[in-house]
Amino acid sequence: MTYFIIIITAIFVNNIVLNQFLGICPFLGVSKKISTAAGMSGAVMFVMVIATIVTYLIQTSVLAKDAIIEGVDLSFMQTITFILVIASLVQLVEIILKKVSPALYQALGVFLPLITTNCAILGVAIMTIQKDFSLMEGVVFAIASSIGFGLALVLFAGLREHMDLMHIPKGMKGIPIALVVAGILAMAFMGFSGLV
């Protein structure tokens, strides 16, 4: 039952993008086409899950109080350590995508390195520690959060593709109408707030 609650909460109730406002840069930048949004969602899922596992193990075995040396608390190094781990994983994803799917690599372009600074990935890694999740709960939380990120991104990309076919006043084209639609999408997700 705990895993089910974690999944529903992370995908719908506390959506990482629409409720907690983490990962807005790729949300706005990569949401012009559904195919690009789906590719970015997959890359974010891979990095988020692996980063959560690696950062959890580093936190519990190295950074936690009394982990290495009794009486020494290295938890103040958490953020910088997690950022270095995430940056390394993004480089790995970039190398893999370049070999496996050059078209997706080209489509993601500058946004692939932006996964390094995607605060959603760092946020999930830190929230896993703050919520005292076990490793398995943290992995489930990371998967569900990345699914929530992907859901929001693909829905928003679909809406933006549809908006390209509509007549929109000149002053509202581009980012202004995208922000209005993102706000409406966030309000729609607020309807799930009493679910869990």
CYANA upper distance limits for C-alpha pairs under 8 A (distance plus 0.5 A):
  1 MET  CA      5 ILE  CA      6.83
  2 THR  CA      6 ILE  CA      6.71
  3 TYR  CA      7 ILE  CA      6.62
  3 TYR  CA    137 GLU  CA      7.32
  3 TYR  CA    140 VAL  CA      7.42
  4 PHE  CA      8 ILE  CA      6.71
  5 ILE  CA      9 THR  CA      6.38
  5 ILE  CA    196 VAL  CA      7.37
  6 ILE  CA     10 ALA  CA      6.46
  6 ILE  CA    137 GLU  CA      8.35
  6 ILE  CA    140 VAL  CA      7.80
  6 ILE  CA    141 PHE  CA      6.57
  6 ILE  CA    144 ALA  CA      8.09
  7 ILE  CA     11 ILE  CA      6.59
  7 ILE  CA    140 VAL  CA      7.45
  7 ILE  CA    141 PHE  CA      6.99
  7 ILE  CA    144 ALA  CA      5.62
  7 ILE  CA    145 SER  CA      8.30
  8 ILE  CA     12 PHE  CA      6.29
  8 ILE  CA     13 VAL  CA      7.31
  8 ILE  CA    144 ALA  CA      8.24
  8 ILE  CA    196 VAL  CA      8.03
  9 THR  CA     13 VAL  CA      5.14
  9 THR  CA     14 ASN  CA      6.05
  9 THR  CA     15 ASN  CA      7.98
  9 THR  CA    196 VAL  CA      7.18
 10 ALA  CA     14 ASN  CA      5.73
 10 ALA  CA     15 ASN  CA      6.00
 10 ALA  CA     16 ILE  CA      7.62
 10 ALA  CA    141 PHE  CA      7.12
 10 ALA  CA    144 ALA  CA      6.03
 10 ALA  CA    145 SER  CA      5.53
 10 ALA  CA    148 GLY  CA      7.07
 11 ILE  CA     15 ASN  CA      5.74
 11 ILE  CA     16 ILE  CA      8.29
 11 ILE  CA    144 ALA  CA      6.08
 11 ILE  CA    145 SER  CA      6.23
 11 ILE  CA    146 SER  CA      8.49
 11 ILE  CA    147 ILE  CA      6.84
 11 ILE  CA    148 GLY  CA      4.54
 11 ILE  CA    149 PHE  CA      8.14
 12 PHE  CA    148 GLY  CA      7.19
 12 PHE  CA    189 PHE  CA      7.05
 12 PHE  CA    192 PHE  CA      6.67
 12 PHE  CA    193 SER  CA      8.48
 13 VAL  CA     19 ASN  CA      8.10
 13 VAL  CA    189 PHE  CA      7.58
 13 VAL  CA    190 MET  CA      7.59
 13 VAL  CA    192 PHE  CA      5.76
 13 VAL  CA    193 SER  CA      5.57
 13 VAL  CA    194 GLY  CA      8.35
 13 VAL  CA    195 LEU  CA      7.67
 13 VAL  CA    196 VAL  CA      7.99
 14 ASN  CA     18 LEU  CA      8.26
 14 ASN  CA     19 ASN  CA      5.87
 14 ASN  CA     20 GLN  CA      7.10
 14 ASN  CA    193 SER  CA      8.32
 15 ASN  CA     19 ASN  CA      5.62
 15 ASN  CA     20 GLN  CA      7.01
 15 ASN  CA    145 SER  CA      7.37
 15 ASN  CA    148 GLY  CA      6.16
 15 ASN  CA    149 PHE  CA      7.49
 15 ASN  CA    189 PHE  CA      8.44
 16 ILE  CA     20 GLN  CA      5.57
 16 ILE  CA     21 PHE  CA      6.77
 16 ILE  CA     22 LEU  CA      6.21
 16 ILE  CA     23 GLY  CA      7.96
 16 ILE  CA    120 ALA  CA      7.12
 16 ILE  CA    145 SER  CA      6.73
 16 ILE  CA    148 GLY  CA      7.24
 16 ILE  CA    149 PHE  CA      6.66
 17 VAL  CA     21 PHE  CA      5.05
 17 VAL  CA     22 LEU  CA      5.55
 17 VAL  CA     23 GLY  CA      6.37
 17 VAL  CA     24 ILE  CA      6.88
 17 VAL  CA     27 PHE  CA      8.12
 17 VAL  CA    120 ALA  CA      8.15
 17 VAL  CA    148 GLY  CA      8.37
 17 VAL  CA    149 PHE  CA      6.61
 17 VAL  CA    152 ALA  CA      7.61
 18 LEU  CA    152 ALA  CA      7.79
 18 LEU  CA    182 ALA  CA      8.43
 18 LEU  CA    185 LEU  CA      7.99
 18 LEU  CA    186 ALA  CA      5.31
 18 LEU  CA    189 PHE  CA      7.66
 19 ASN  CA    186 ALA  CA      7.22
 19 ASN  CA    189 PHE  CA      8.30
 19 ASN  CA    190 MET  CA      8.17
 22 LEU  CA    118 ASN  CA      8.23
 22 LEU  CA    119 CYS  CA      6.16
 22 LEU  CA    120 ALA  CA      5.24
 22 LEU  CA    123 GLY  CA      7.85
 23 GLY  CA     27 PHE  CA      6.78
 23 GLY  CA    118 ASN  CA      5.90
 23 GLY  CA    119 CYS  CA      5.97
 23 GLY  CA    120 ALA  CA      5.26
 23 GLY  CA    121 ILE  CA      8.43
 24 ILE  CA     28 LEU  CA      6.60
 25 CYS  CA     29 GLY  CA      6.38
 25 CYS  CA    118 ASN  CA      7.95
 26 PRO  CA     30 VAL  CA      5.86
 26 PRO  CA     31 SER  CA      8.05
 26 PRO  CA    111 PHE  CA      7.30
 26 PRO  CA    114 LEU  CA      7.97
 26 PRO  CA    115 ILE  CA      8.34
 26 PRO  CA    118 ASN  CA      8.01
 27 PHE  CA     31 SER  CA      6.55
 27 PHE  CA    152 ALA  CA      8.48
 27 PHE  CA    153 LEU  CA      6.24
 28 LEU  CA    175 ILE  CA      8.49
 28 LEU  CA    178 ALA  CA      8.14
 29 GLY  CA    111 PHE  CA      8.01
 30 VAL  CA     36 THR  CA      6.94
 30 VAL  CA     37 ALA  CA      6.22
 30 VAL  CA     40 MET  CA      7.89
 30 VAL  CA    108 LEU  CA      7.98
 30 VAL  CA    111 PHE  CA      7.66
 30 VAL  CA    157 ALA  CA      8.46
 31 SER  CA     36 THR  CA      7.69
 31 SER  CA     37 ALA  CA      5.96
 31 SER  CA    153 LEU  CA      6.70
 31 SER  CA    154 VAL  CA      7.62
 31 SER  CA    156 PHE  CA      6.84
 31 SER  CA    157 ALA  CA      4.81
 31 SER  CA    160 ARG  CA      7.67
 32 LYS  CA     36 THR  CA      8.15
 32 LYS  CA     37 ALA  CA      8.11
 32 LYS  CA    157 ALA  CA      5.87
 32 LYS  CA    160 ARG  CA      6.53
 32 LYS  CA    161 GLU  CA      6.92
 33 LYS  CA     37 ALA  CA      6.71
 33 LYS  CA    157 ALA  CA      6.03
 33 LYS  CA    158 GLY  CA      7.71
 33 LYS  CA    160 ARG  CA      8.24
 33 LYS  CA    161 GLU  CA      6.94
 34 ILE  CA     38 ALA  CA      6.54
 34 ILE  CA    154 VAL  CA      6.23
 34 ILE  CA    157 ALA  CA      5.68
 34 ILE  CA    158 GLY  CA      6.46
 34 ILE  CA    161 GLU  CA      8.29
 35 SER  CA     39 GLY  CA      6.77
 36 THR  CA     40 MET  CA      6.63
 36 THR  CA    104 LEU  CA      7.83
 36 THR  CA    107 ALA  CA      6.89
 36 THR  CA    108 LEU  CA      7.03
 37 ALA  CA     41 SER  CA      6.56
 37 ALA  CA    150 GLY  CA      8.00
 37 ALA  CA    153 LEU  CA      6.49
 37 ALA  CA    154 VAL  CA      6.11
 37 ALA  CA    157 ALA  CA      7.10
 38 ALA  CA     42 GLY  CA      6.80
 38 ALA  CA    150 GLY  CA      7.35
 38 ALA  CA    153 LEU  CA      8.25
 38 ALA  CA    154 VAL  CA      6.77
 39 GLY  CA     43 ALA  CA      6.82
 39 GLY  CA    104 LEU  CA      7.24
 39 GLY  CA    108 LEU  CA      8.22
 40 MET  CA     44 VAL  CA      6.52
 40 MET  CA    108 LEU  CA      7.50
 40 MET  CA    112 LEU  CA      8.17
 40 MET  CA    150 GLY  CA      8.44
 41 SER  CA     45 MET  CA      6.51
 41 SER  CA    146 SER  CA      7.67
 41 SER  CA    147 ILE  CA      8.23
 41 SER  CA    149 PHE  CA      7.47
 41 SER  CA    150 GLY  CA      5.17
 41 SER  CA    153 LEU  CA      7.88
 42 GLY  CA     46 PHE  CA      6.74
 42 GLY  CA    150 GLY  CA      8.14
 43 ALA  CA     47 VAL  CA      6.73
 43 ALA  CA     93 VAL  CA      7.63
 44 VAL  CA     48 MET  CA      6.25
 44 VAL  CA    115 ILE  CA      7.48
 44 VAL  CA    121 ILE  CA      8.13
 44 VAL  CA    146 SER  CA      7.16
 45 MET  CA     49 VAL  CA      6.54
 45 MET  CA    142 ALA  CA      8.29
 45 MET  CA    143 ILE  CA      7.11
 45 MET  CA    146 SER  CA      5.45
 45 MET  CA    147 ILE  CA      7.72
 46 PHE  CA     50 ILE  CA      6.70
 47 VAL  CA     51 ALA  CA      6.21
 47 VAL  CA     86 ILE  CA      7.76
 47 VAL  CA     89 LEU  CA      6.76
 47 VAL  CA     90 VAL  CA      7.11
 47 VAL  CA     93 VAL  CA      7.95
 47 VAL  CA    121 ILE  CA      8.04
 48 MET  CA     52 THR  CA      6.49
 48 MET  CA    121 ILE  CA      5.75
 48 MET  CA    124 VAL  CA      7.99
 48 MET  CA    125 ALA  CA      8.24
 48 MET  CA    142 ALA  CA      6.62
 48 MET  CA    143 ILE  CA      8.08
 48 MET  CA    146 SER  CA      7.38
 49 VAL  CA     53 ILE  CA      6.86
 49 VAL  CA    139 VAL  CA      6.63
 49 VAL  CA    142 ALA  CA      5.82
 49 VAL  CA    143 ILE  CA      6.60
 50 ILE  CA     54 VAL  CA      6.66
 50 ILE  CA     89 LEU  CA      8.29
 51 ALA  CA     55 THR  CA      6.29
 51 ALA  CA     82 PHE  CA      8.43
 51 ALA  CA     85 VAL  CA      7.26
 51 ALA  CA     86 ILE  CA      6.39
 51 ALA  CA     89 LEU  CA      7.65
 51 ALA  CA    121 ILE  CA      8.05
 51 ALA  CA    125 ALA  CA      7.39
 52 THR  CA     56 TYR  CA      6.36
 52 THR  CA    124 VAL  CA      7.66
 52 THR  CA    125 ALA  CA      5.40
 52 THR  CA    128 THR  CA      8.00
 52 THR  CA    138 GLY  CA      7.33
 52 THR  CA    139 VAL  CA      7.16
 52 THR  CA    142 ALA  CA      7.15
 53 ILE  CA     57 LEU  CA      6.78
 53 ILE  CA    135 LEU  CA      7.44
 53 ILE  CA    138 GLY  CA      8.02
 53 ILE  CA    139 VAL  CA      7.15
 54 VAL  CA     58 ILE  CA      6.68
 54 VAL  CA     85 VAL  CA      8.08
 55 THR  CA     59 GLN  CA      6.40
 55 THR  CA     82 PHE  CA      6.50
 55 THR  CA     85 VAL  CA      7.69
 55 THR  CA    125 ALA  CA      7.08
 56 TYR  CA     60 THR  CA      6.63
 56 TYR  CA    125 ALA  CA      7.85
 56 TYR  CA    128 THR  CA      8.15
 56 TYR  CA    129 ILE  CA      7.47
 56 TYR  CA    135 LEU  CA      7.36
 57 LEU  CA     61 SER  CA      6.35
 57 LEU  CA     62 VAL  CA      8.44
 58 ILE  CA     62 VAL  CA      5.80
 58 ILE  CA     63 LEU  CA      6.93
 59 GLN  CA     63 LEU  CA      5.15
 59 GLN  CA     64 ALA  CA      6.12
 59 GLN  CA     75 SER  CA      8.00
 59 GLN  CA     78 GLN  CA      7.69
 59 GLN  CA    129 ILE  CA      8.38
 60 THR  CA     64 ALA  CA      5.87
 60 THR  CA     67 ALA  CA      7.41
 61 SER  CA     67 ALA  CA      5.93
 61 SER  CA     68 ILE  CA      7.70
 62 VAL  CA     67 ALA  CA      5.89
 62 VAL  CA     68 ILE  CA      6.39
 62 VAL  CA     74 LEU  CA      7.98
 63 LEU  CA     67 ALA  CA      7.08
 63 LEU  CA     68 ILE  CA      8.45
 63 LEU  CA     73 ASP  CA      7.14
 63 LEU  CA     74 LEU  CA      5.08
 63 LEU  CA     75 SER  CA      5.42
 63 LEU  CA     77 MET  CA      7.67
 63 LEU  CA     78 GLN  CA      7.42
 64 ALA  CA     73 ASP  CA      6.48
 64 ALA  CA     74 LEU  CA      6.70
 64 ALA  CA     75 SER  CA      6.18
 65 LYS  CA     70 GLU  CA      7.93
 65 LYS  CA     71 GLY  CA      7.14
 65 LYS  CA     72 VAL  CA      6.24
 65 LYS  CA     73 ASP  CA      4.56
 65 LYS  CA     74 LEU  CA      7.05
 65 LYS  CA     75 SER  CA      7.61
 66 ASP  CA     70 GLU  CA      4.76
 66 ASP  CA     71 GLY  CA      5.88
 66 ASP  CA     72 VAL  CA      6.18
 66 ASP  CA     73 ASP  CA      6.95
 67 ALA  CA     72 VAL  CA      8.43
 67 ALA  CA     73 ASP  CA      8.47
 68 ILE  CA     72 VAL  CA      8.15
 74 LEU  CA     78 GLN  CA      8.09
 77 MET  CA     81 THR  CA      6.47
 78 GLN  CA     82 PHE  CA      6.50
 79 THR  CA     83 ILE  CA      6.67
 79 THR  CA    126 ILE  CA      8.46
 80 ILE  CA     84 LEU  CA      6.79
 81 THR  CA     85 VAL  CA      6.81
 82 PHE  CA     86 ILE  CA      6.66
 82 PHE  CA    122 LEU  CA      7.39
 82 PHE  CA    125 ALA  CA      8.10
 83 ILE  CA     87 ALA  CA      6.58
 83 ILE  CA    116 THR  CA      8.20
 83 ILE  CA    122 LEU  CA      7.43
 84 LEU  CA     88 SER  CA      6.71
 85 VAL  CA     89 LEU  CA      6.78
 86 ILE  CA     90 VAL  CA      6.68
 86 ILE  CA    116 THR  CA      6.59
 86 ILE  CA    121 ILE  CA      8.23
 86 ILE  CA    122 LEU  CA      8.04
 87 ALA  CA     91 GLN  CA      6.89
 87 ALA  CA    116 THR  CA      5.46
 87 ALA  CA    117 THR  CA      8.45
 88 SER  CA     92 LEU  CA      6.95
 89 LEU  CA     93 VAL  CA      6.78
 90 VAL  CA     94 GLU  CA      6.56
 90 VAL  CA    112 LEU  CA      8.25
 90 VAL  CA    113 PRO  CA      7.43
 90 VAL  CA    115 ILE  CA      7.13
 90 VAL  CA    116 THR  CA      6.45
 91 GLN  CA     95 ILE  CA      6.77
 91 GLN  CA    113 PRO  CA      8.32
 92 LEU  CA     96 ILE  CA      6.74
 93 VAL  CA     97 LEU  CA      6.51
 94 GLU  CA     98 LYS  CA      6.59
 94 GLU  CA    105 TYR  CA      8.02
 94 GLU  CA    112 LEU  CA      7.51
 94 GLU  CA    113 PRO  CA      8.29
 95 ILE  CA     99 LYS  CA      6.98
 96 ILE  CA    100 VAL  CA      6.43
 97 LEU  CA    101 SER  CA      5.62
 97 LEU  CA    102 PRO  CA      6.92
 97 LEU  CA    104 LEU  CA      7.71
 97 LEU  CA    105 TYR  CA      6.19
 98 LYS  CA    102 PRO  CA      5.47
 98 LYS  CA    105 TYR  CA      6.16
101 SER  CA    105 TYR  CA      6.70
102 PRO  CA    106 GLN  CA      6.58
103 ALA  CA    107 ALA  CA      6.60
104 LEU  CA    108 LEU  CA      6.53
105 TYR  CA    109 GLY  CA      6.74
105 TYR  CA    112 LEU  CA      8.28
108 LEU  CA    112 LEU  CA      6.18
110 VAL  CA    114 LEU  CA      7.34
111 PHE  CA    115 ILE  CA      7.30
112 LEU  CA    116 THR  CA      8.40
113 PRO  CA    117 THR  CA      8.27
114 LEU  CA    118 ASN  CA      6.65
115 ILE  CA    121 ILE  CA      8.44
118 ASN  CA    122 LEU  CA      7.57
119 CYS  CA    123 GLY  CA      6.18
120 ALA  CA    124 VAL  CA      6.58
121 ILE  CA    125 ALA  CA      6.83
122 LEU  CA    126 ILE  CA      6.68
123 GLY  CA    127 MET  CA      6.42
124 VAL  CA    128 THR  CA      6.52
124 VAL  CA    141 PHE  CA      8.35
124 VAL  CA    142 ALA  CA      6.89
124 VAL  CA    145 SER  CA      8.00
125 ALA  CA    129 ILE  CA      7.35
125 ALA  CA    142 ALA  CA      8.34
126 ILE  CA    130 GLN  CA      6.69
127 MET  CA    131 LYS  CA      6.33
128 THR  CA    132 ASP  CA      6.94
128 THR  CA    133 PHE  CA      6.14
128 THR  CA    138 GLY  CA      5.89
128 THR  CA    141 PHE  CA      8.00
129 ILE  CA    133 PHE  CA      6.93
133 PHE  CA    137 GLU  CA      5.88
133 PHE  CA    138 GLY  CA      5.98
134 SER  CA    138 GLY  CA      6.47
135 LEU  CA    139 VAL  CA      6.71
136 MET  CA    140 VAL  CA      6.73
137 GLU  CA    141 PHE  CA      6.49
138 GLY  CA    142 ALA  CA      6.55
139 VAL  CA    143 ILE  CA      6.63
140 VAL  CA    144 ALA  CA      6.53
141 PHE  CA    145 SER  CA      6.40
142 ALA  CA    146 SER  CA      6.55
143 ILE  CA    147 ILE  CA      6.63
144 ALA  CA    148 GLY  CA      6.61
145 SER  CA    149 PHE  CA      6.59
146 SER  CA    150 GLY  CA      6.51
147 ILE  CA    151 LEU  CA      6.44
148 GLY  CA    152 ALA  CA      6.65
149 PHE  CA    153 LEU  CA      6.58
150 GLY  CA    154 VAL  CA      6.45
151 LEU  CA    155 LEU  CA      6.49
152 ALA  CA    156 PHE  CA      6.49
153 LEU  CA    157 ALA  CA      6.54
154 VAL  CA    158 GLY  CA      6.62
155 LEU  CA    159 LEU  CA      6.80
156 PHE  CA    160 ARG  CA      6.63
156 PHE  CA    181 VAL  CA      8.43
156 PHE  CA    182 ALA  CA      7.57
156 PHE  CA    185 LEU  CA      8.29
157 ALA  CA    161 GLU  CA      6.61
158 GLY  CA    162 HIS  CA      6.72
159 LEU  CA    163 MET  CA      6.65
159 LEU  CA    181 VAL  CA      8.42
160 ARG  CA    164 ASP  CA      6.90
160 ARG  CA    178 ALA  CA      7.56
161 GLU  CA    165 LEU  CA      7.69
162 HIS  CA    166 MET  CA      7.47
163 MET  CA    167 HIS  CA      8.34
163 MET  CA    168 ILE  CA      8.27
168 ILE  CA    172 MET  CA      7.03
168 ILE  CA    173 LYS  CA      6.63
169 PRO  CA    173 LYS  CA      7.00
171 GLY  CA    176 PRO  CA      8.36
172 MET  CA    176 PRO  CA      5.65
172 MET  CA    177 ILE  CA      5.72
173 LYS  CA    177 ILE  CA      6.36
174 GLY  CA    178 ALA  CA      6.82
175 ILE  CA    179 LEU  CA      6.54
176 PRO  CA    180 VAL  CA      6.98
177 ILE  CA    181 VAL  CA      6.65
178 ALA  CA    182 ALA  CA      6.51
179 LEU  CA    183 GLY  CA      6.64
180 VAL  CA    184 ILE  CA      6.87
181 VAL  CA    185 LEU  CA      6.60
182 ALA  CA    186 ALA  CA      6.60
183 GLY  CA    187 MET  CA      6.73
184 ILE  CA    188 ALA  CA      6.71
185 LEU  CA    189 PHE  CA      6.88
186 ALA  CA    190 MET  CA      6.89
187 MET  CA    191 GLY  CA      7.60
189 PHE  CA    193 SER  CA      8.11
